[in-house]
Amino acid sequence: MGGVESYRDLIVWQKSMDLAAQIYALTSEFPKTEEYRLTSQMTRAAISIPANIAEGNARGSRKDYARFFAIARGSTAELSTFLMLAIRIKLGDQDNVRPALGLCEEIGRMLTALHNRLKS
């Protein structure tokens, strides 16, 4: 990946770690009734993004790396959907939900670009 020594050097991994931290902070404000519903789904999806980037890097082949970028991209779309639902049902601090959604969409675009680059 040209000059990248570790997955930790990837801006997309760094941003996805930031997003996961934002999701933890955001969902900590959700009502207790959401603990085993939207809260757990959102944190699971958020954690999956940087974890799949890291795992793909550790696999060592471009094909595997591309596959794990695709999985991370799927988790990003899933999280984006959960964030849109949180906006729709007015769950959590809306001033925090919208920026998280924006970061999620940015990460999705980055993952798509990297996935396409690895496949070519």
Phi, psi and omega per residue, in radians:
M1 nan 0.444 2.986
G2 1.002 1.537 3.055
G3 1.473 -0.043 3.136
V4 -1.651 2.032 -3.127
E5 -1.583 -0.421 -3.084
S6 -2.590 2.708 3.042
Y7 -1.010 -0.464 3.139
R8 -1.181 -0.291 3.083
D9 -1.406 -0.283 -3.100
L10 -1.313 2.232 3.110
I11 -1.027 -0.656 -3.120
V12 -1.127 -0.643 3.087
W13 -1.176 -0.754 3.139
Q14 -1.073 -0.788 3.129
K15 -1.155 -0.624 -3.140
S16 -1.242 -0.530 3.021
M17 -1.171 -0.723 3.068
D18 -1.054 -0.762 3.139
L19 -1.092 -0.768 3.129
A20 -1.035 -0.741 3.106
A21 -1.111 -0.700 3.099
Q22 -1.093 -0.699 -3.124
I23 -1.154 -0.709 3.082
Y24 -1.052 -0.788 3.141
A25 -1.133 -0.762 -3.115
L26 -1.103 -0.846 -3.069
T27 -1.276 -0.327 3.077
S28 -1.147 -0.326 3.119
E29 -1.587 -0.139 -3.130
F30 -1.221 2.686 3.082
P31 -1.064 2.666 3.131
K32 -0.994 -0.534 -3.138
T33 -1.103 -0.327 -3.124
E34 -1.598 -0.055 -3.033
E35 -0.923 -0.780 -3.108
Y36 -1.777 0.213 3.098
R37 -2.015 -1.870 -3.036
L38 -1.145 -0.658 -3.130
T39 -1.010 -0.878 -3.093
S40 -1.180 -0.646 3.125
Q41 -1.146 -0.746 -3.117
M42 -1.178 -0.777 -3.128
T43 -1.182 -0.667 3.105
R44 -1.066 -0.810 -3.140
A45 -1.130 -0.731 -3.118
A46 -1.116 -0.736 3.138
I47 -1.167 -0.595 -3.089
S48 -1.121 -0.517 -3.070
I49 -1.113 -1.082 -3.140
P50 -1.163 -0.526 -3.139
A51 -1.124 -0.708 3.130
N52 -1.258 -0.575 3.044
I53 -1.085 -0.806 -3.139
A54 -1.122 -0.799 -3.110
E55 -1.116 -0.724 3.108
G56 -1.058 -0.706 3.111
N57 -1.096 -0.681 -3.103
A58 -1.244 -0.348 -3.114
R59 -1.220 -0.510 2.999
G60 1.588 -0.211 3.115
S61 -2.013 2.615 3.120
R62 -1.050 -0.686 -3.109
K63 -1.094 -0.817 3.112
D64 -1.138 -0.730 -3.138
Y65 -1.043 -0.792 3.120
A66 -1.058 -0.707 -3.137
R67 -1.111 -0.720 3.138
F68 -1.278 -0.517 2.992
F69 -1.112 -0.686 3.118
A70 -1.126 -0.698 3.103
I71 -1.126 -0.783 3.103
A72 -1.055 -0.679 3.110
R73 -1.110 -0.672 3.083
G74 -1.116 -0.732 3.093
S75 -1.121 -0.601 3.107
T76 -1.140 -0.755 3.103
A77 -1.128 -0.688 3.110
E78 -1.088 -0.830 -3.141
L79 -1.112 -0.698 3.098
S80 -1.018 -0.731 3.104
T81 -1.094 -0.773 3.116
F82 -1.087 -0.687 3.121
L83 -1.158 -0.703 3.091
M84 -1.109 -0.648 3.077
L85 -1.147 -0.734 3.112
A86 -1.042 -0.658 3.079
I87 -1.169 -0.808 -3.082
R88 -1.073 -0.706 -3.099
I89 -1.706 0.178 3.066
K90 0.972 0.876 -3.132
L91 -1.764 2.278 3.141
G92 1.379 3.105 3.136
D93 -1.326 1.912 -3.069
Q94 -1.042 -0.460 3.086
D95 -1.208 -0.304 3.077
N96 -1.758 -0.466 -3.114
V97 -1.217 -0.807 -3.075
R98 -1.083 -0.784 3.083
P99 -1.104 -0.628 3.093
A100 -1.109 -0.696 3.096
L101 -1.111 -0.739 3.106
G102 -1.068 -0.755 3.112
L103 -1.147 -0.683 3.107
C104 -1.049 -0.778 3.139
E105 -1.159 -0.675 3.087
E106 -1.095 -0.784 3.115
I107 -1.082 -0.715 3.097
G108 -1.017 -0.764 3.108
R109 -1.121 -0.726 3.138
M110 -1.117 -0.756 3.129
L111 -1.115 -0.679 3.110
T112 -1.087 -0.799 3.141
A113 -1.091 -0.774 3.133
L114 -1.171 -0.714 3.092
H115 -1.025 -0.813 -3.138
N116 -1.113 -0.664 3.128
R117 -1.155 -0.690 3.132
L118 -1.211 -0.556 -3.114
K119 -1.355 -0.354 -3.088
S120 -1.467 nan nan
